Amino acid sequence: MIKNKKDFVVWGVTFISLALLQLVLCFARDFDYYPVMMTSLMFMFGLNGIVNSMFDESDKEREEQRKVDSAIEFKANNIAITVTKICVVLFFGGIYLLRGTTWITEALMGYGMVAMVVFDVMIFSEFFAKIYYIRKRNK
């Protein structure tokens, strides 16, 4: 059953017709690889158009779910960015405190440890924020 007739005609039928025409012209003239590649590309576009026209993408439930998922993603990313900003400030504070050390190896190890902690906090804050908002949505 075709649910989107415009995509079916524009993408499906048109590109498959062009692919068949290109294939006929390819065998009528000298055989070359470029028309064969274009034929396969047009055939794939046409097949994709036909398959996409069979499914209704404007389903309200899917659209609502996408909106909810994007809102959760936005909130989680916002929290992760805020926590990351705080960790970056702490990182630069750690650099300021370690600038007076006499051994450069100790300072570099300190910078590396602080950078690893900032990276881990950034990843886990986004992860836990997503879990929190998904659980909040399901209640």
C-alpha positions as a Markdown table, in Angstrom:
| # | Residue | x | y | z |
|---|---|---|---|---|
| 1 | Met | 0.0 | 0.0 | 0.0 |
| 2 | Ile | 1.4 | 3.4 | -1.0 |
| 3 | Lys | 1.1 | 6.0 | 1.7 |
| 4 | Asn | 3.1 | 8.8 | 0.1 |
| 5 | Lys | 2.2 | 9.0 | -3.6 |
| 6 | Lys | 4.4 | 12.0 | -4.4 |
| 7 | Asp | 7.6 | 10.3 | -3.2 |
| 8 | Phe | 6.5 | 7.1 | -5.0 |
| 9 | Val | 6.2 | 9.0 | -8.3 |
| 10 | Val | 9.0 | 11.5 | -8.0 |
| 11 | Trp | 11.7 | 9.4 | -6.5 |
| 12 | Gly | 10.6 | 5.8 | -7.2 |
| 13 | Val | 9.1 | 5.7 | -10.7 |
| 14 | Thr | 11.1 | 8.5 | -12.2 |
| 15 | Phe | 14.5 | 7.2 | -11.1 |
| 16 | Ile | 13.8 | 3.6 | -12.0 |
| 17 | Ser | 12.5 | 4.8 | -15.4 |
| 18 | Leu | 15.7 | 6.9 | -15.9 |
| 19 | Ala | 17.8 | 3.9 | -14.8 |
| 20 | Leu | 16.1 | 1.6 | -17.4 |
| 21 | Leu | 16.5 | 4.3 | -20.1 |
| 22 | Gln | 20.2 | 4.7 | -19.3 |
| 23 | Leu | 20.6 | 0.9 | -19.4 |
| 24 | Val | 19.0 | 0.7 | -22.8 |
| 25 | Leu | 21.2 | 3.6 | -24.1 |
| 26 | Cys | 24.2 | 1.9 | -22.6 |
| 27 | Phe | 23.7 | -1.2 | -24.7 |
| 28 | Ala | 22.7 | 0.7 | -27.8 |
| 29 | Arg | 25.9 | 2.8 | -27.8 |
| 30 | Asp | 29.4 | 1.8 | -26.9 |
| 31 | Phe | 29.5 | 0.0 | -23.5 |
| 32 | Asp | 31.2 | 2.2 | -20.9 |
| 33 | Tyr | 31.5 | 2.0 | -17.1 |
| 34 | Tyr | 30.2 | 5.4 | -16.3 |
| 35 | Pro | 26.6 | 4.8 | -17.6 |
| 36 | Val | 26.6 | 1.5 | -15.7 |
| 37 | Met | 27.5 | 3.3 | -12.4 |
| 38 | Met | 24.9 | 6.0 | -13.1 |
| 39 | Thr | 22.3 | 3.3 | -13.9 |
| 40 | Ser | 23.0 | 1.5 | -10.6 |
| 41 | Leu | 22.9 | 4.8 | -8.7 |
| 42 | Met | 19.6 | 5.9 | -10.2 |
| 43 | Phe | 18.1 | 2.4 | -9.6 |
| 44 | Met | 19.1 | 2.6 | -5.9 |
| 45 | Phe | 17.6 | 6.1 | -5.6 |
| 46 | Gly | 14.4 | 4.8 | -7.2 |
| 47 | Leu | 14.2 | 1.7 | -5.0 |
| 48 | Asn | 14.8 | 3.9 | -1.9 |
| 49 | Gly | 12.0 | 6.2 | -3.0 |
| 50 | Ile | 9.6 | 3.3 | -3.5 |
| 51 | Val | 10.4 | 1.8 | -0.1 |
| 52 | Asn | 10.1 | 5.1 | 1.7 |
| 53 | Ser | 6.8 | 5.8 | 0.1 |
| 54 | Met | 5.4 | 2.6 | 1.5 |
| 55 | Phe | 5.8 | 3.7 | 5.1 |
| 56 | Asp | 4.1 | 6.7 | 6.5 |
| 57 | Glu | 6.7 | 9.0 | 8.1 |
| 58 | Ser | 4.1 | 11.5 | 9.4 |
| 59 | Asp | 2.8 | 9.2 | 12.0 |
| 60 | Lys | 1.9 | 11.3 | 15.1 |
| 61 | Glu | 3.2 | 8.8 | 17.7 |
| 62 | Arg | 6.6 | 8.6 | 16.1 |
| 63 | Glu | 6.8 | 12.3 | 15.8 |
| 64 | Glu | 5.9 | 12.8 | 19.5 |
| 65 | Gln | 8.5 | 10.2 | 20.5 |
| 66 | Arg | 11.1 | 12.0 | 18.4 |
| 67 | Lys | 10.2 | 15.3 | 20.1 |
| 68 | Val | 10.5 | 13.7 | 23.6 |
| 69 | Asp | 13.8 | 12.0 | 22.7 |
| 70 | Ser | 15.2 | 15.2 | 21.4 |
| 71 | Ala | 14.1 | 17.1 | 24.5 |
| 72 | Ile | 15.8 | 14.5 | 26.7 |
| 73 | Glu | 18.9 | 14.7 | 24.5 |
| 74 | Phe | 19.0 | 18.5 | 24.8 |
| 75 | Lys | 18.5 | 18.5 | 28.6 |
| 76 | Ala | 21.2 | 15.8 | 29.1 |
| 77 | Asn | 23.7 | 17.6 | 26.9 |
| 78 | Asn | 22.9 | 20.9 | 28.6 |
| 79 | Ile | 23.7 | 19.4 | 32.0 |
| 80 | Ala | 26.8 | 17.7 | 30.7 |
| 81 | Ile | 28.1 | 21.0 | 29.2 |
| 82 | Thr | 27.4 | 22.8 | 32.5 |
| 83 | Val | 29.3 | 20.1 | 34.5 |
| 84 | Thr | 32.1 | 20.1 | 31.9 |
| 85 | Lys | 32.5 | 23.9 | 32.3 |
| 86 | Ile | 32.8 | 23.5 | 36.0 |
| 87 | Cys | 35.4 | 20.8 | 35.6 |
| 88 | Val | 37.4 | 22.9 | 33.1 |
| 89 | Val | 37.5 | 25.7 | 35.6 |
| 90 | Leu | 38.7 | 23.2 | 38.2 |
| 91 | Phe | 41.3 | 22.0 | 35.6 |
| 92 | Phe | 42.7 | 25.5 | 35.2 |
| 93 | Gly | 42.6 | 25.9 | 38.9 |
| 94 | Gly | 44.7 | 22.8 | 39.2 |
| 95 | Ile | 47.1 | 24.1 | 36.7 |
| 96 | Tyr | 47.4 | 27.3 | 38.7 |
| 97 | Leu | 48.1 | 25.3 | 41.9 |
| 98 | Leu | 50.6 | 23.0 | 40.2 |
| 99 | Arg | 52.6 | 25.8 | 38.5 |
| 100 | Gly | 54.9 | 26.2 | 41.4 |
| 101 | Thr | 56.1 | 22.6 | 41.6 |
| 102 | Thr | 59.7 | 22.0 | 41.1 |
| 103 | Trp | 59.5 | 18.7 | 39.2 |
| 104 | Ile | 58.1 | 19.0 | 35.7 |
| 105 | Thr | 57.1 | 15.3 | 35.7 |
| 106 | Glu | 54.9 | 15.8 | 38.7 |
| 107 | Ala | 53.2 | 18.8 | 37.1 |
| 108 | Leu | 52.6 | 16.9 | 33.8 |
| 109 | Met | 51.2 | 13.9 | 35.8 |
| 110 | Gly | 48.9 | 16.3 | 37.6 |
| 111 | Tyr | 47.7 | 17.9 | 34.4 |
| 112 | Gly | 47.1 | 14.5 | 32.9 |
| 113 | Met | 45.1 | 13.2 | 35.9 |
| 114 | Val | 43.0 | 16.4 | 36.0 |
| 115 | Ala | 42.3 | 16.1 | 32.2 |
| 116 | Met | 41.3 | 12.4 | 32.6 |
| 117 | Val | 38.9 | 13.3 | 35.5 |
| 118 | Val | 37.4 | 16.1 | 33.4 |
| 119 | Phe | 36.8 | 13.8 | 30.5 |
| 120 | Asp | 35.3 | 11.1 | 32.6 |
| 121 | Val | 33.0 | 13.5 | 34.4 |
| 122 | Met | 31.8 | 14.9 | 31.1 |
| 123 | Ile | 30.9 | 11.5 | 29.8 |
| 124 | Phe | 29.3 | 10.2 | 32.9 |
| 125 | Ser | 27.3 | 13.4 | 33.6 |
| 126 | Glu | 25.7 | 13.1 | 30.2 |
| 127 | Phe | 25.0 | 9.4 | 30.7 |
| 128 | Phe | 23.4 | 9.9 | 34.2 |
| 129 | Ala | 21.4 | 12.9 | 33.0 |
| 130 | Lys | 19.9 | 10.8 | 30.2 |
| 131 | Ile | 19.0 | 8.1 | 32.7 |
| 132 | Tyr | 17.5 | 10.6 | 35.0 |
| 133 | Tyr | 15.3 | 12.2 | 32.4 |
| 134 | Ile | 14.2 | 8.9 | 30.8 |
| 135 | Arg | 13.1 | 7.6 | 34.3 |
| 136 | Lys | 11.4 | 10.9 | 34.9 |
| 137 | Arg | 9.5 | 10.6 | 31.6 |
| 138 | Asn | 8.4 | 7.0 | 32.3 |
| 139 | Lys | 6.9 | 7.9 | 35.7 |
